[in-house]
Amino acid sequence: MRVLIVTSGQGWPGGIATHAALVARELHARGHLVAVASIGAASPTDAMPWEVVADAASAASAPNEAPYTFRHQVVVPAAAYVAPLPWWVADVVGQVASHARRLRPDASSGRVATAILGRIAAMVGHAAWMRAEAGFLERILLHTSQADLARLDAVRRRVDADVEYLTDLTLVPMVARLPHRRAALVAAAQGFELVARRGVPILPAIRAARQRIARQRIARVISGSHANVTANLAPVWGELGGPLPVAVVPYGVADVPAWCVGRVEAADVLRSAMPRAFGDFRGATRRFVIAWLSRIDAEKGADLALHVLALLLARGVDAELWLAGSAMPGGAHDSTIRSTARVLDLGDRLRLVGHVPTQAAKAALLRVADAFLATFVRPEPFGLVVTEAMACGLPVVAPDAGGPGEVLRDAGLGEMLYPPGDTGAAASRLERLANDPILRAQAGSLARAAFVARWNAGATGVALEAVLIDAMNAAGKKRG
């Protein structure tokens, strides 16, 4: 089977990027020819040792040309759709940078002035980005240039796929503008709800796209959980033009040695990979360390994690929170987090980790922690970071909604779930784990066992392969 994966490229190891890389890896390992076309940016997963999308050349399709290397090939570059900054923004940022360069960084006055000027520049940049974010998404998804569409179509023709798998429903309108092909079309139900909440008219665009590709049609919609169908898909079926056939394929991550490294080795990895955040960390702490890892924005609830920490400290729990992740372009939520931390007087109990550059660093961070906290504000389609924490044998405390609720109940860890938004209940779950090492060990063992049994990339590959083959056969595209 030939599979073309079209994915939303991300500049950080987010769920969609990781899912695309793992799916490509698993399908290739099972003997299928796989190509990956990226919309937006190259996926950082290409640089991760166990998630590299293997080369797969198709000499038969083009015997007189050089072998085609199936990597995350960027066919629609994000930079082309970012609106240029207004002249006055560019001028202010340029002047701030010029003044900052003239300051003496070794003097205390220079450090203070540099910090102030840098803050002004950040505020100006954030203001411009916030206005531009919805426009950027609408331009790249709904008004893709003809040149970029032609580049994507060239990859499609070269691959001549039996199945085209879109890792995000928001890509359906883009593909609908391409020439019709006989390949079966399968799309994952993730990402669209976030884009819609940004104010982009993606739902009517998907509905219109379904009418344009009536001959090809969407053969299947992949959902990471049954809860996602109920929470995110069912409420908008009407806006999407009616129900679509859904197949639930639980997502998972690769089972690799990094998830089980010792704490001493993990501490070394953290210091090496993230010296700014962990240069002072020596791998030994008596505090109860809580890991939080996600995109820094309001929907992931990073501010709720700070309130949970404040409650634990007020109850006498000797806890520390590691807040890790990157902010979306244009978001100002990271500055809100810093302000909230100051108001709550969290001091050295909060470690702002920032961007985690590799999967090895992510695994190390989780291995050193004592528990993982998820604070999703809205139901997650799946929540891949939850299975990453489970792979590390880490107890997980998460809201009882969406994919995470489904995953933890399946693992026998329903007692670790809390009502969404209830920071007091989340703090109580963590307090139990902090005060009961036996419970903590049992919860971690159950999490790891559930990951090995079901929530891993191998299981995802088997389930997705079956769905794609059914879609291919239904479309009559099977090769002899």
N, C-alpha and C positions, 0 to 999 in steps of 0.2 A: 504494500500500500504506500502511495506517495502522499505525504501530508505537508501542507503549507500552513505554518503557524504565523498569524498576523497578531502582533502584540503591541500594547501601549508601552513604549520604552520609558524607563525611569532612571533618574540619575542617582538612585539609592537602591539598596537591596530590598525593595518592597515586595508585597505579596504577589502582584501580577507579574513582575519581572522574574521572581523566583519560580512561580508556577510555570511560566512559559519555558524557562530553561530546563526545569525538571521534567516536564512533559516531553520536550524534545529529546532529552537524554534517555528517558525510559523507552520511548517509541523507537528510537534509533537502536537501542540495545536489543529490542525485540525484533529487529530485522527490517524495519520500515525506513524508507528514505524520507528525511525530514529537512525542511528549509524553514528559516525564521526571518520574517520581515518585520522591522521595528518601526513604529510610528512615534516620532518624537525624539528619542535619544537611544543610544546604544545601551544595552543592559549591562550593569556592572557584574552580573553573574557570569559573563564570559571570562572574567579574570579569577573566578573562584574554582579551585582545583577539582572539586567533585561535582561542579555544576556546569562545566564547560560543555557546550553543545558540540558533539563530535563532528568532524568533517565527514561528509558523505557526498562523493562525486557521482554524477550521472553521465558517464561518457556516452551511454546509448542515446540519450536525448539530444546530444550535440557532439557527435564524434569528431568534428573538425575544430572544435574549440577547446580552450583550456578547461580543465575540470572546474565545476562550480562548487565553491566552498560554502556550505550551509552554516553560516553564523548569523548572529543578530545583525543583519544588514539594514542600516537606517535608510529608508526610502522616502520618508517625509520628515525632514529635519526640523526640530522645534524652533531653532533660531530664526528660521524664515518667517515664523508666524508671531513672533514677539513684536508688539508695536514699539517703534522707537520712542525713547523717552522724550518728553517735551524739551525744547531747547533750554528752558530755564532750569529744569532738573539736572540736565547734563552739566550746565554751567555751574550750578551750586555744588554738585558733587565734585566737579573738577577743581574748583577753588578750595574746597575743604581738603581734598587730597594734597593740593599744592602747599597749603599752609602746614598741614601735618608733617610733610617731608622736611620742612624747615625747622621744626621743633627739635630740641635736644632730648632724645628718648631716655638719656641717662639721668636727667634731672627730674625731680618730683613734679615740678611745674609743667615740664614737658609731657610727662605721663598723664597728668590730669587734663591738660589741654587736648592732648591727642584723644583721650577717651571722650571728652565732650564733643570734639569735632566729629569723631567717628560716630557718636550717637546721633548727631544732627544728620550726618550723611545717611545713616541707616533709616532714620525716620522719614527722610525725603524719599529714599528709595522704596521703602515699604508703602508709602502713600501712593506712589506711582504704580507699583506692582498690584496693589489691591484693586485699583481701578481697572487694571489691564487683565486680571486673571480670567474672568468670565469671557472677555473678548478674545483672549488667546485661545481658550478651549473651543470657543465657537468657530474661530477661524480655522484651526488645524483640523477639527473634526467634521465641520459642516461646509467649509469653503476651501477645501484642499485644492491647491493649484493644479492645473492640467499637467504641468511638467512632473509634479510629484506623483500624480495619479498614473501617468505613463510609466514612471519608474517602478511603481508597485505592480502595474500590469505586466511589465517586462519580466519581473520575477515570476509572476503567476504563469506566464506562457512558457518560460524556461523550465519551471518545475513540472508543469502539467499535472497538478495534483489530483488525486482521487477525492480528497477531502480538504477543505479549507477550514481551519479552526481559528476563530477569532476569540482571543482571550478576554474580550470585553465587548459587551453589546453596543457600546458607543461607536464601535468601528463599523457597524452594519451600514449606516448611511454612506460612508466612504466607499465601501466595497460595492454598494448598489450603483455607484456612478461608473463602475468599470464595465467593460464589455462582458456580456453573458458568457459563462462557462458551464460545462456540464458537471463540474465538481460539486459534491455534496457540501452544503454550508452548515457549519456547527458554530454556535457562539456561546460564550460563558456569561452567566448572569452576575457580573460583578462590575463595579466602577460606574455603571450608568446612574445609580442612585446618587452618588456623590456629585457627578457632573450636573445632574438635574437640580440638585439643591444649590449649586453655584449660580443658578439662574440661566443656564444654557438650555435652549428649547430642544433637548435631545430626544424626549419621548415622542413628540409629533414627527420629528425627523426619522426616527426608527419606523414609525407607522407608515410614513410616506415611502420609505425605502422598501418595506415589505411589499408594497404594491408594485414598485418598479421591478423587483426581482421575483415576481410571482412564479415565473417558470423555474427558477433555481430554488426558491423558497429556503427558509431556515429549517433544516431537517430536524435539528435538536437544539435545545438550550441546556447547557451544562450548569448545574447548581452545586455548590460545594456542600450544601446541607438542605434538609427538608425545611428547616426553619427559615432559610432565605427565601424559599418559594412563598411561604406564608407571609413573611414580614415585608419583603421588598418587591416580589414579582406580582403576586395575586392582586394587591391594591392598584396596580397600574396596568393590568391587562387591557382594560378598555382604551387607555391612552396609547397603548402599543398596537392597537388594531386587533385585539382579541388574543386568547390564550395561544401558547406555543407548546409543542411537545417537550417535556422536561425530563432530563435524566439526572439523577443525583449521583455525583461522583465525589466522594470525600477526598479532599486535598491532603497531601502529605509532603514531607521533606525527606531527603535521602538519609539513610541510616549509615552514618560514617563515624570513624573513631573520634572525631573532634567533639562529638556530643558527650563523650565519656572521659575526657582527659582529667587528670588529677588537678586539684585546686592550686597546687604550687606551680605546675606547668601553665595552668590557665592564667594565673597572676602574671607570669612572665610574658605571656602573649598580650595581655592587656597593656602592660607597661611599654612593650615594643610597638604595638599597633596604634595606641592612643596615648602618647606621652603627656599631652596637655591635660587630659582628664585623669590619667592614672600614674603619672610620674612619681607621685608620693605614696603609691599603694604598694605594700609589701606582702600582701596575701594573707595577713593575719588581722582579724578584727573580732572583738567580742560582741559587736553589735549584730542585731538581726538585720541582714541585708535584703532589701526588697528590690527586685529588678522590674523596671517598666520600660518597654521597648516598642516603639511605634512611630508613626508620623506625628510630628508636633503640630496638631491643630485641634480646634474645638471639638470635632467629631470623635477624636480618639480619647478625649477627656483627661489630658495631662494635668489640668488644674485640679481635677477630682483626686488624683493621686496625691497631690500636695495636702489636700484636706485630710485624706486618710492618714498620711504621715503625722500631721498635727494632732489628730485624735489619738494615735498610738502613743505619741510622746506624752500627751496629757494623761494617759492611763498608766504611765510609768513603764512602757515598753521601750527598751533600749534599742531603737530601730534606726535604720538609715535607708534612704531611698536613692537608687541610681536611676535617673531619668535619661533614657537614651533615645536618640532618633533625630531626624532632620525635619526642618520646617518646609512646607511647600513654598515654591516661588511666589512671592507676593504676600505671604502670610505674615502677620505681626504677632502671632500667638506666642512665639518664643519670648518676646519682650514682656508679654502679659505674665508668663510663667515666672520670670525673674522678679517682677513686681509683686506677685502673689507670695513668692517665697520670702521676700523682705517683710511683707505685711504679717505673715504668719511666724516670722522670726525663726526660720528653720535652721539658719546658720550652717554648720558643717554637717548637719544631718541630711542634707540634700547634696548629691553629687550630680551636677549637670554634665552629662557625658557628651552630648552632641552626636554628630554623625558617627556611625559605626562602619568602618570602611570595608570590612570583609566578613564572610561567613565564619571564618576561624575566630575573629575577634568577637563576633556575636555569640558563638558557642562558648568562648572563654568567659564572657560576661555572665552568661546564664549559669555556667558551672560554678562560678565563685559565689553567686547569690544563694540565699536560703529559701526564697519564695519568689514567685512571679505574680505581679498584679496587672490585670487588664481592667480598663475603665471605659470601654467603648460606650459612647453616649447613645448611639443608634445601633440597631441590630446589625452585626457584621455578617456578610454573606458566608464567611467561614472563619477567618482569623488565623492565618497561617502561623503567626508568631506563637499562638497557643500550642500548636503541635511542636514547634521548635523547643519551647520550654519543656514540654513533655518528653521530648527526645533526650533532653539533658537530665531527666529524672527529677525535675523541679516541681514542687507543689504549685498548683495554679489556682489563684482566686480570681474569678471573672464574673461579669454580670450574667444573670440567667435570661439571656435573650440571644437570638440568632445562632450562628454556628458554634461559638464557644459553649453555650448552654448544652447544645446537642452533643458535642464532643465529650465534655466532662461527665455528663450523665452516662454516656456509653462506656466511659472508663470506670464507672462506679464512684465518681467523685462529685456527685450532686451536692454533698454537704459543703463543698467549697464555692458554690454559686451564691450570689447575693442579688437582691432586687436591684434592677438597673437604677443608677443614680444615688443609691443609698450608701453614702460613704461610711456611716456608722456601722452598717452591717458588714461592709467590706473590711473595716478595721477590726471587727469582732472575729471574722474568719482568720485574719492574719495574727491577731492576738493569740488565738488558740494554737496556731502553728508555732509562734514564737515561744510559748510557754510549755509546749509539749513536744519534745524531740522525737518521741516514738510515733506520734501522729504525723509529724513532719516526714519521717522516714517512710512510713506506710503510704502516705499520699504520693510521695515521690516515686516509690516502687510501682504503685498502681498506674501512675502517669506513664512511666517508661514502658511497662508491660502493654498498655493500650496502644502506645505508639508502635511498638514492635509488631503487635498483632494486626493492626488495621490502619493507623494514621501515618503511613509512610509512603514514600514516592513509588515504591514497587507496587503497592496495592492500588495507588492512583493510576499508574501506567496500565495495569491489567484491566481495570474498570473502564478507563477512557478508551483503550484500544477496542474493547467490545462495542462501545457506543459508536465509535468512528467507523468500524467495519459495517455495522448495521446501517448507518447512514449512507455509506458508500454503496452497499448492495441495493438499498432502496432507490438510490439515484441512478442505478444501472450503469455505474462507472467502473465496475470491477474489470480488471485486466485478465486476459487469458493466460 
